[in-house]
């Protein structure tokens, strides 16, 4: 349950962040490249957070990250189907 809640919270924070950085050009040219490049170092601390909050062993990290990511992906699909302009793009 902890991982599902964590996935939902992280999805919400990411959606809010992307909604606000979109008008700043984060989805165009160099901004898009920077967004993708910063995803890796920005995600690693979240993996450590998931491991700590859910008290996962080293051998459980992959499944834990999968549960949190699946939750976020499900929420993303549901939200985008109902709110196509969620991330600031024109519908």
N, C-alpha and C positions, 0 to 999 in steps of 0.2 A: 504494500500500500504506500509506503514511503516513496518508492521510486515513481509510482504513478503520480503522486502529488508533486514530487520534484519535477517530473516531466511537464506537468501542467503549468506550474509556476514559471519554469524556464521558458516554455513556449510563450506564455503571456508577456514576460519581460522582453523576449526577443521581438515579438510582434509590435509592442509599443516602441521599442528602440528603432526598428525598421520603419515604422510609420513616421517617426520624427526625423530620421536621417535621409529619407527619400528626397524631400525637397532641397536638401543640401547637396544633391548630386551624387549620392552614394550608389546609385544604380546606373551611372553613366561613366564611360571611359575609365580613367584611372581610379575613380571612386569605387567602381565595381571590382576592379582587380584588388584594390586594398581591402575591400570587404571580404573577399574570398581568402586572401592571404592571412588576414587577422582572425579568421575563423578557427584555425588550428591552435594558435596560442591562447585564444579566447575560450576554447572548449576544454582544453586540458585541465584547468583548475576545476571545472564543473564535474569532470570525471572523478577527481579526487574528492570533491564535495559529496558526490553520490556514494562513493565508497565509504566515506566516514559516516554520513547520515544513516545509511541503510546497514551499516556494520557488515560490509561485504568482505569476504576473504579475497585474496589475490586471484583465486581461481573462479570467483563469481563476478568479477568486474564486467566481463563482456556481456553476460546475460543481464546484469543490472543496467548497463548503459543501453542495451537493446530494449528493455522494458520502458525506460524513461523516454527514449527516442521514439518508440512506437506510440506512446501516449501523445507526445508532442506532434507527431505526424498525423495522428487521427484528429486531434484538435485543429490542426492547420487545415486539413481537408474539409472538416465541418465548417470552420469559420469562413474559409474562402468560398464555399458554396453558398453561404448565406450573406456574406459581406465581401463582395468581390473587390471593393476598394480598400480593404483592410490595410494593405501596405502602401497605400497612397497612389496606386496606379489608377488610371482612368478605366472605367468599365466599358 
